[in-house]
């Protein structure tokens, strides 16, 4: 992570392997960023499509303590861009283990400009 900090601000969400990095103060459970007037929540995973045990609204409340405009996650390791109930859902995939396969993956770069989030991953 340290190398990335030389080119951009680094914000990270804890995942299922965070125990190996538990002393790193850059890891947050579910950070919320305020970018150009948008609330952007970042967390490891999202049950989507919605499960019968937890709606999208309940997931957002549980993860971020309130509504967000953009929900970034990656736990399934499968790239996804979708809007549901007014929330842009972006699964940024995995640079090291895409779809659970041991091969080179992808890095999602969400675009937020002038208070609008792009509905694609660059």
C-alpha positions in Angstrom: 0.0 0.0 0.0 2.9 2.3 0.7 3.9 2.6 -2.9 0.4 3.7 -3.9 0.5 6.6 -1.5 3.2 8.3 -3.6 0.7 8.9 -6.4 -2.7 9.2 -4.6 -4.5 9.4 -1.4 -5.0 5.9 -0.1 -8.3 4.8 1.6 -8.7 1.2 2.4 -11.5 -1.0 3.8 -10.8 -4.1 5.8 -11.4 -7.4 4.0 -11.3 -11.0 5.1 -7.5 -11.1 5.2 -7.1 -7.9 7.2 -5.8 -9.8 10.3 -2.4 -9.9 8.6 -2.4 -6.1 8.5 -4.3 -5.4 11.7 -1.7 -2.9 12.9 -1.9 -0.8 9.8 -3.8 2.5 10.7 -4.8 3.0 7.1 -7.3 0.1 7.3 -10.8 1.2 8.2 -13.8 -1.0 8.6 -16.1 0.9 6.3 -14.9 4.4 5.5 -17.2 7.0 4.0 -15.7 9.7 1.9 -17.3 13.0 0.9 -16.3 13.8 -2.7 -17.8 16.7 -4.6 -20.9 16.5 -2.5 -21.3 12.7 -2.9 -21.1 10.2 0.0 -19.0 7.3 -1.1 -19.0 4.2 1.1 -16.2 1.6 0.9 -16.4 -1.8 2.4 -15.3 -5.4 1.6 -18.5 -7.0 0.4 -22.2 -6.6 -0.3 -24.9 -9.2 -0.4 -26.3 -8.4 -3.9 -28.7 -9.0 -5.3 -30.4 -8.3 -2.0 -30.8 -11.3 0.3 -34.0 -12.1 2.1 -32.2 -11.4 5.4 -31.0 -7.8 4.6 -32.2 -5.2 2.1 -29.9 -2.8 0.4 -31.0 0.0 2.7 -30.3 -2.2 5.7 -26.8 -3.1 4.3 -26.0 0.6 3.7 -27.2 1.6 7.2 -25.2 -1.3 8.8 -22.0 -0.6 6.9 -22.0 3.2 6.8 -24.5 4.5 9.4 -26.6 6.2 6.8 -27.3 6.6 3.1 -24.6 6.8 0.5 -24.6 7.8 -3.2 -21.9 5.4 -4.2 -21.2 1.9 -2.7 -17.7 0.6 -3.5 -16.9 -3.1 -2.7 -15.0 -6.0 -4.0 -15.5 -9.1 -1.9 -16.9 -11.3 -4.7 -13.9 -10.5 -6.9 -16.3 -10.0 -9.9 -16.5 -6.6 -11.6 -19.9 -5.0 -11.5 -21.5 -1.6 -12.2 -25.2 -1.3 -11.4 -27.6 1.3 -9.9 -30.1 0.0 -7.4 -32.5 2.2 -5.4 -30.6 5.3 -6.4 -27.2 4.0 -5.2 -24.4 3.4 -7.7 -22.9 0.0 -6.8 -19.4 -0.6 -8.0 -17.5 -3.9 -7.4 -14.0 -3.0 -8.4 -13.0 -6.6 -8.8 -9.5 -7.8 -7.7 -6.0 -7.1 -8.9 -4.7 -10.5 -7.6 -7.5 -13.0 -7.6 -10.3 -12.2 -10.1 -13.3 -14.4 -9.8 -11.3 -16.6 -7.5 -8.8 -17.5 -10.2 -5.1 -17.3 -9.7 -4.3 -14.9 -12.5 -3.7 -11.2 -13.1 -6.9 -9.3 -12.4 -8.2 -5.8 -12.8 -8.1 -2.5 -10.8 -11.2 -0.4 -10.9 -10.9 3.3 -10.9 -14.2 5.0 -10.2 -14.6 8.4 -11.6 -16.3 11.2 -9.6 -16.4 14.6 -11.2 -18.4 17.7 -10.4 -20.7 15.9 -8.0 -21.5 13.1 -10.4 -20.3 9.5 -10.3 -19.6 7.7 -13.6 -21.6 4.6 -14.2 -18.6 2.7 -15.5 -15.2 1.5 -14.3 -12.2 2.9 -16.1 
